[in-house]
Amino acid sequence: MNKACQAVLSIALTLSLPTLSACGPGAGADNAANAGEGPLAGARIGGDFTLTDQDGKPAHWSDYKGKYRLVYFGYTYCPDVCPVDLQKIIGGLRRFEKQDGARSAKVQPVFISVDPGRDTPALIKPWVAAFHPRLIGLTGTAEQIEAVKKSFAVVSGIEGDAKAKDYLVSHTRTPYFFGPDGDPIALVPVDEPGTDADEGSPDAVAAFLNQWVK
């Protein structure tokens, strides 16, 4: 069983996913795609929210209606995992852009901070811009972020002294992929090995997008 399916099983413990069979032997995203639904179809993940984007403007889940949404939770002070994950995700998106510019334009990448105490819009703006010009960075109050984490089945917590400037935040790191209507489709295969040994999984992400974006 691959890591994406293991993550689905973990989420299923609290969400009661109706499509876990897609992760069983002999089943997978290909079968789900043939059926017109993704492995996360029907899962209670996502929902409207009010946050603040990197320009300091209000942002809502419904603002991206009509777009496929690739959502990753993390924080700008993350020393390694978050930047590496986003490099793979955005690397895959860029490959997909080269393959099919029209379909790739339908994908909206979104970064949501799990560290609202430090991740201000002014800090997030240059950080997301360094990855991709279309990557949207969202933050908010502690209460707003907690509400979003709950609706997106994300868990996070500060490690060590929260008053320290360099505290770490442990968090769920599996990227979600949603359809134009905002319903969950599948987990993005950020940990899947790719054909390019030097770059890891951007090619797997590109193949994933090519499979699901219509």
N, C-alpha and C positions, 0 to 999 in steps of 0.2 A: 504493500500500500504506500503511495507516495505521500509527501509531506502535506500537500494541499488537501488530500483526503483525510489525513490525520487531523488537520485543523478543522475540517468540516465536522468530524466526529466530536471534537472537543466542544465546538459551538453547539452541536446538536444536544448535548447534555442539558443545556439551558433553554434552547430554542425549539426543541422537538421538530427538527427538520423532517419534512415529509419525503425527501428524495435522497436519503442516504444510500439507497441501493445503487446509485450512480457511482459510488466509491468502492463497490464490491468487486471481487475478481471478475474479469470479463466485461466490466462496465466502465463507463468513464464519460468524459466530456463529449467525445465523438458520438456516443449513443444518445446523449442528451440533446446534442445539436440536431441530430437526425429527427428527434421527436419535437424539435422546436422550442425546447426549454433547456435551461442550464441546470447544473447540479444544485444550485441554491434556490431554484424556483419554489415559491411558496414560503420561504423562510422569513421569519419576522426580523428582518435586518433593514435598518434605514428609517427614514421618516423626516418630515420637515423640521427645520431648526432655524434659529436666528443667531448668526455669528457675525464676526467682523472680518472683512478681507484685508489683504495687504495694503490697500489704499485707505483703510480706515472707514470703509463704507459697509453698511449692513448687507449681509449675505444670507440667502435662504436656499434650502434644498430645491425648492420649486423654481429658483432662478435658472437652473440648469435643465429644465424640462425640455425634452426633445433631443438631449445629448446623452450619449453613453458616458457614464461617469466612472472613472478609475480613481478610487479613494484610498489614500494611505494615511495612517495615523502615526505621528512621531513628534520629534521636537528638535529645534535648531541647535541646541547645545549637545545633542547626541554625538559622542566622539567617533563612532564607527558604523554601527548597524544602519541607522537611518540614512546617512549619505550613500552607503553602499547599496541599500535597497532601492533608493530613488535613482541611482545611476543605472541600475539594471532596468527599472521600470521605464524611465525616460529613454534609455538606450533602445529598448524595445519599441517604444512609441515612435522614435525617430526612424527606425528601420521600417516600421509600418508606413510612416509618412512617405518614405522614398518609394515604397512598393505601390501605395494607393493613396494619393493625396486627398482625393474626394472623400473616401471613407474615413481616413484618419482624422479629417476635420470634424467628424461627428463625435470624436472622443474628447471629453473634458477631464484632464487630470486635476485632482484636488488633493491638497495636503492639509490635514487638520491637526493642530497642535494638541498635545496632551500635557503641555507645560504652560498654562495660561499665565502663571506668575512671572515668567520671564519672556515668553514669546509675544512681544508686542507687534502691531502691524509694521512699525518702522524697522524692526529686526527681521521679521519674516519676509518683507518685500525683496531685499537684495538676495536673500537666501534662496527663495524659490526661483527668482530670475536667473540665478546661476545654473539651474537645472534645465529650464525650458521657459520660453516667453509666454506660453499659455498655461503654465502651472499656476493654479490659484492657491494661495495660502490663507488659511482661516484660523482665527483664534477667537477668544471671547472671555467672559468672566468665568470664574471657577464653576459657578452654578451652571452656566450655559454648556461648558465643556463636559461636565458630569452628565447632563441630560443627553448630549449627543453620544457620549460613550455608551450610555445605557441602551439607547435605541439602535446603535450600530454594533452591539455586543463586543465592545472593546473594554479591556481591563488595563489599568495603569496605576502606578504608585511610586512615590518618591522614595529613593533609597538613601538611608543615612539622614543627616541633619538637613531639614528643609530650609534652614536659615543660612546654610553654607552657599556660597556663590557657585560652586562647581558640583552641586548635587546631581545625581543621576536619576533617570526615570525609567523604570521597567514598564514595558507595555506590550500589548498585543501588536504584532507587526505584519500580519497577513493582509495584503491589499485586497479590497473588494472591487468587483466589477458589476455595475448596474446598467440596466437598459434605459432607453429614452423615456420610459414611463416612471423611472425611479425604482423599479423592482430589482432585487438582486438576481444576478445571473450565475456568477461563479467566483472562485478565488483565483487571483492572478498568480501564475506559477513563477514567482520570483526566485524560488529556491530550486527550480528544475534545472538540471544540467543542460547546457546548450551545445551546439555543434562547434561553436567557437571556444576552444579551451582557454584562450587568453582573456575573453570577456565574460565568460560565465553564461548567464541566462538571458541576455537581451534578445537573442534569437528566439528563445522559447516564449518570451513575452510577445514578440512580434507575431509569432505563429498563433498564439492565443487570440490576439486582437483580430488577425485575419480570419480566424474561425468564427468569432462571435459578432463582429461588427457587420451589419447588413447594409 
